[in-house]
Amino acid sequence: MIHKLVSAPISMVIKVGEKIKEEADKELYDLPTIQQKLIQLQMMYELGEMPERAFQEKEEELLTRYEIAKQREMEQWDTLTKKK
């Protein structure tokens, strides 16, 4: 019984941490969100609202996230199709 009382808060913290990671990953690697941010970035650059170097750095970051998101999507698709 004491073990359950001690481990309950720890397991709750772990569950909350997992949920936070899941939501952060969703935001960080959501394809439509990344595409929208790339469009906004391009518009800001074309309107002269940001220097070329800052644009290139941010674009590279977003494209890397896009590649990771696409890879994750393909892995999920493979997993789903292999189960059937």
DOLUM-708131 format. One record per residue: x, y, z of N, C-alpha, C in turn. Coordinates in nm, 3 decimals, padded with zeros to 5 digits. Example, Ala and Ser with C-alpha at 12.3 -4.5 7.8 and 13.67 -1.06 7.14 Angstrom:
2
    n_east   n_north      n_up   ca_east   ca_north     ca_up    c_east   c_north      c_up
    01.319   -00.569    00.780    01.230    -00.450    00.780    01.320   -00.330    00.780
    01.285   -00.225    00.708    01.367    -00.106    00.714    01.290    00.003    00.787
//
This chain:
84
    n_east   n_north      n_up   ca_east   ca_north     ca_up    c_east   c_north      c_up
    00.082   -00.120    00.000    00.000     00.000    00.000    00.087    00.126    00.000
    00.189    00.126    00.082    00.278     00.243    00.087    00.346    00.261   -00.048
    00.381    00.150   -00.111    00.443     00.156   -00.244    00.353    00.228   -00.343
    00.223    00.200   -00.337    00.128     00.265   -00.428    00.119    00.414   -00.399
    00.124    00.451   -00.272    00.117     00.593   -00.236    00.240    00.669   -00.285
    00.355    00.605   -00.278    00.479     00.670   -00.321    00.490    00.671   -00.473
    00.453    00.561   -00.538    00.471     00.553   -00.682    00.361    00.625   -00.760
    00.248    00.650   -00.699    00.138     00.718   -00.769    00.179    00.857   -00.818
    00.240    00.941   -00.732    00.282     01.072   -00.781    00.386    01.063   -00.892
    00.475    00.968   -00.883    00.579     00.952   -00.985    00.516    00.911   -01.118
    00.424    00.817   -01.113    00.361     00.773   -01.237    00.277    00.885   -01.298
    00.218    00.968   -01.214    00.139     01.081   -01.263    00.231    01.182   -01.333
    00.346    01.208   -01.274    00.443     01.300   -01.334    00.490    01.245   -01.468
    00.515    01.115   -01.475    00.558     01.052   -01.600    00.450    01.065   -01.706
    00.325    01.041   -01.669    00.214     01.053   -01.765    00.200    01.196   -01.815
    00.212    01.292   -01.725    00.203     01.433   -01.765    00.319    01.468   -01.859
    00.438    01.420   -01.826    00.554     01.445   -01.912    00.537    01.385   -02.050
    00.483    01.263   -02.056    00.459     01.199   -02.185    00.357    01.277   -02.266
    00.254    01.327   -02.200    00.150     01.405   -02.270    00.208    01.537   -02.323
    00.292    01.601   -02.244    00.355     01.726   -02.287    00.444    01.700   -02.409
    00.522    01.592   -02.404    00.608     01.557   -02.517    00.525    01.529   -02.641
    00.417    01.457   -02.624    00.328     01.424   -02.735    00.272    01.550   -02.800
    00.226    01.644   -02.718    00.171     01.769   -02.771    00.279    01.855   -02.836
    00.397    01.858   -02.777    00.507     01.936   -02.835    00.548    01.877   -02.970
    00.557    01.743   -02.977    00.590     01.678   -03.104    00.485    01.707   -03.209
    00.359    01.707   -03.167    00.250     01.735   -03.261    00.266    01.876   -03.319
    00.297    01.971   -03.234    00.314     02.109   -03.278    00.440    02.124   -03.362
    00.546    02.060   -03.318    00.675     02.074   -03.383    00.680    02.005   -03.519
    00.609    01.893   -03.532    00.617     01.813   -03.653    00.483    01.797   -03.725
    00.395    01.893   -03.709    00.267     01.892   -03.779    00.287    01.951   -03.919
    00.266    01.868   -04.022    00.293     01.911   -04.160    00.220    02.039   -04.201
    00.088    02.049   -04.179    00.021     02.174   -04.218    00.075    02.297   -04.146
    00.111    02.282   -04.018    00.166     02.394   -03.943    00.300    02.436   -04.002
    00.384    02.340   -04.033    00.515     02.371   -04.091    00.498    02.438   -04.228
    00.407    02.387   -04.309    00.382     02.447   -04.441    00.335    02.592   -04.426
    00.247    02.616   -04.331    00.197     02.753   -04.309    00.310    02.845   -04.264
    00.396    02.794   -04.177    00.509     02.876   -04.130    00.607    02.905   -04.243
    00.626    02.810   -04.334    00.713     02.835   -04.449    00.654    02.944   -04.539
    00.524    02.941   -04.558    00.457     03.044   -04.640    00.472    03.181   -04.574
    00.446    03.187   -04.444    00.458     03.313   -04.371    00.601    03.366   -04.377
    00.697    03.276   -04.362    00.837     03.314   -04.367    00.872    03.374   -04.503
    00.828    03.308   -04.609    00.854     03.356   -04.745    00.793    03.495   -04.766
    00.671    03.512   -04.717    00.604     03.642   -04.732    00.680    03.751   -04.657
    00.723    03.720   -04.535    00.798     03.818   -04.456    00.927    03.858   -04.527
    00.994    03.760   -04.584    01.119     03.788   -04.655    01.093    03.873   -04.778
    00.992    03.836   -04.856    00.963     03.910   -04.979    00.916    04.052   -04.951
    00.854    04.074   -04.836    00.811     04.208   -04.799    00.922    04.289   -04.733
    01.038    04.228   -04.721    01.153     04.298   -04.662    01.147    04.310   -04.511
    01.070    04.223   -04.447    01.054     04.229   -04.302    01.163    04.152   -04.227
    01.247    04.080   -04.302    01.357     04.008   -04.237    01.474    04.000   -04.332
    01.596    04.001   -04.275    01.715     03.991   -04.360    01.731    03.851   -04.419
    01.805    03.844   -04.527    01.822     03.717   -04.598    01.883    03.608   -04.510
    01.981    03.643   -04.429    02.048     03.543   -04.344    01.949    03.482   -04.244
    01.867    03.565   -04.181    01.768     03.515   -04.086    01.666    03.427   -04.157
    01.627    03.469   -04.277    01.534     03.390   -04.358    01.591    03.252   -04.388
    01.716    03.249   -04.431    01.779     03.121   -04.467    01.790    03.028   -04.346
    01.825    03.083   -04.231    01.837     03.001   -04.110    01.702    02.942   -04.070
    01.600    03.026   -04.069    01.467     02.980   -04.029    01.411    02.882   -04.132
    01.434    02.909   -04.260    01.386     02.820   -04.365    01.452    02.682   -04.352
    01.581    02.681   -04.324    01.653     02.554   -04.308    01.596    02.475   -04.190
    01.568    02.544   -04.081    01.509     02.479   -03.962    01.372    02.419   -03.995
    01.289    02.496   -04.063    01.155     02.449   -04.097    01.160    02.332   -04.197
    01.250    02.339   -04.292    01.262     02.230   -04.389    01.312    02.101   -04.322
    01.400    02.115   -04.225    01.446     01.998   -04.149    01.330    01.937   -04.072
    01.251    02.022   -04.006    01.134     01.973   -03.934    01.035    01.907   -04.029
    01.021    01.964   -04.149    00.930     01.907   -04.249    00.976    01.767   -04.290
    01.105    01.752   -04.313    01.159     01.621   -04.351    01.135    01.518   -04.240
    01.158    01.557   -04.116    01.135     01.467   -04.003    00.988    01.430   -03.994
    00.901    01.529   -04.012    00.757     01.504   -04.006    00.713    01.409   -04.116
    00.766    01.427   -04.235    00.732     01.338   -04.346    00.780    01.196   -04.318
    00.900    01.184   -04.263    00.954     01.053   -04.229    00.866    00.985   -04.123
    00.824    01.060   -04.023    00.736     01.004   -03.920    00.603    00.961   -03.980
    00.551    01.041   -04.070    00.425     01.007   -04.136    00.439    00.876   -04.214
    00.549    00.861   -04.284    00.572     00.739   -04.362    00.588    00.618   -04.270
    00.656    00.635   -04.157    00.672     00.526   -04.061    00.537    00.485   -04.003
    00.454    00.583   -03.972    00.320     00.552   -03.920    00.239    00.478   -04.026
    00.250    00.520   -04.149    00.177     00.455   -04.258    00.224    00.310   -04.273
    00.356    00.291   -04.269    00.411     00.155   -04.279    00.359    00.068   -04.165
    00.357    00.123   -04.046    00.309     00.047   -03.929    00.162    00.009   -03.946
    00.082    00.102   -03.993   -00.060     00.075   -04.011   -00.085   -00.029   -04.121
   -00.010   -00.020   -04.228   -00.033    -00.114   -04.339    00.023   -00.253   -04.309
    00.122   -00.262   -04.225    00.178    -00.393   -04.190    00.090   -00.469   -04.092
    00.008   -00.398   -04.015   -00.080    -00.462   -03.918   -00.193   -00.539   -03.986
   -00.229   -00.497   -04.104   -00.343    -00.559   -04.173   -00.306   -00.683   -04.244
//
